[in-house]
Amino acid sequence: MFRALSATATRSWSASGCGCVAYVMRTCLRSRNGTWIPGRLATLSHWVAPSSEAAAKERIAKWSANDEGHLGFAIEMLEDPPMLVGHIGLRGASPKDRCTTVGIALGREHIGRGYGSDAVRVMVGYAFRELGLHRLQLGVAPFNQAGIRAYQKAGFVEEGRRREAVLHDGRWYDQVLMSILDHEWAARRSSGR
């Protein structure tokens, strides 16, 4: 387990944690007049309907198996007992290019409390310091301002957009492409940011 400097920690998953994360994934969906519609997580993951609990558990187990190019961690509050906040992971690693994609999911009730910012900062440090990666990248919807701020705090910069790549609530949005390089992270770290 590695810990962030604030009140959250990340740790490897056990199979027993999948049920809790399935709940987190399902809370990223929202209801309108009793009808479930995809939320941000579903929109950016190309899901068109809410996951069943079994499907959500299966997806989380795959993300958290830590094999085949996936490396996943639980995000927990450091309480007694620890409380699950969400999941953060690296996927699609390219060993030759030392590049991977970052993904994060938080339970709706935990958004805006700094857990995402903390987890992203810890994951970025882990990816560069421990895994020796050169580049981390991600895509985010422009309406996810909390996510964009969290990524910027960790040093990610916008490098472009995929035009009208996200359909959300009947409207097309660009997908914001962001990245951070190892030397950028090292410079931020040496300057105390």
N, C-alpha and C positions, 0 to 999 in steps of 0.2 A: 504494500500500500504506500502511496506517496500522498502527502498532504499539502494543501494550499496554505497560505499564511493566514487566511481568515477562518471562518467557521464551517468550511466544507472540506471534504476529502474525496478522493477518487480511489476506487479499488477494483480489482478484477471481480468478475461476476461468478457466482455459483448458480447452479440450476435453480435453487430455491428462490433466487432474487428475480427470476423472470416474471413471476406473477405480479410482483410490485411494479415492475417496469411496464408490464402490459397495461396496468392501470394508468401509469404516466402517459403512455402512448395514446390511450383512449381518451384521456382528458385533454389532449391536443385537438380533439374534435369538439364541435359545439352543436348545440341544438337550437333550431329555430322553430318555434311552435310545435315542439315534440318531434320534429323531423330532423334526423341527423344529417349534417352536411360536413364536408371535409374542412378541417381547420388548416392552420399554416403547415403543420407537419405533414398532413395528408396531401396538401396541395403541392408541396415541394418534393414529395416522395412518389408522386404519380399514382397515389391511391385514389380510387373513385368512390369508395364506400368505407364506412367505419369498419375497422378490423373486429373480428370476433375475439374474445379473450384468448382462445386457442391459437388463432392466427397471429395475434400480437405476441404471445409467448414464444411461438416458433420463430418469428422475425427477430425478437430480442435475443433468443438463444443463438441464432446464426450470427448476429452482430457481435455477440459477446464470446464466441467460441475461441477467439484469438488464434485463428488459423486462416489460411487461404486469403491473405491480404487484409484481414480485418483484425483490429485491436480495439476492444471495447472495455469501458470502465463504468462502474456505478458512480453517481454523484450523490454524496450523502452529507447531511448536516452532522457535525461532530457533537452529538448529544448522547445521552445514555438512556435508552438504546439509540444507535444511529438511525436517522430518518432518511429514507430514500427521497431524493429530489429529482433525479433524472438519469440520463445516460449520455456519455460522450465517447466518441470513437474516431478511429482513423480507418479509412477503407481505400481500396484500390491502389495500394502501394506499388510504385514502380521502382524496384531495387536499382536498376541501372541509372535512373535519373534522380534517385533519392527524393522522391516526391510522393505525397499522399493527400487525400481529401479529408477534411475535418467535418464531422457531423455532431450535432447535439440536440437532445430533446429534453425539455423540462416539463414537469407537471404544471398545469395552468396556474395553480395557486402559488407557485414558486417563482414565477416570472417577475422581474423587476426588483428582486431582492439582492442582486449581486452574485447569486450562485453561478449563473452562466458565465459572467465575466471571470470569476475566480477559477472555474473549471477550465475555461479556454486558456487562461494564462498558464495554469499548471500543465495542461496538455501540450501547449506550445513549447514550454521549457523541456518537458520530457521528450518530445519529438526531436528537438535539436540536440539536447545534451546527451540523452541516453541512446537514442536510436540513430543519431548521426545523419538525420535527414537534411536536405538542402532547401526544400520548398514545401510549404503547406498551403493548400488552396481550399476554397469553399465557394458555394453559391448561396445567395440569400435573396429573398423577395424584398423589394424596396419598402413594403409596408411593415416589415419586421424591424422597426427602428431600434428596439431594445437589443436585438441581435447584432445589428450593424454597430451600435455603440460598443457592445461587448467585444466584438472583433477588433474595432479600432483601438480600444484600450489595450488589447494584447499586441498591437503593432501591425495588424492587417491593413492593407491599403487597397482601395478599389483599383482594379486594373482594366475593367471593361464591363460590358453588359451583353447578355444574350437577349436580343430584342424579342419582346412579346413571347417569352418562353414559359410563363406561368399564367394559367387560367385560374382565377380566384373570384368567387361570387359573380360569375358571368362576365368578368372583365379581364382583359389581357394586361399583364405587367411584364416589364423587363426583369431578368434575373441579374442581380448585381454579382459580379465575379470579384473576389478578393483573395489576396495572398500575402504571405510574409516569407522572406528568405532568411537563411541562417545568419548571414552577416548583418542583416537589419536587426534581427533579434539580439545578436551579440552587442551591437552598438547601443541599443536601448538599454540592455542590461548593464553595460559598463557606465552609462550615464545615469544609472539609478532609476530608470523608468520601468 
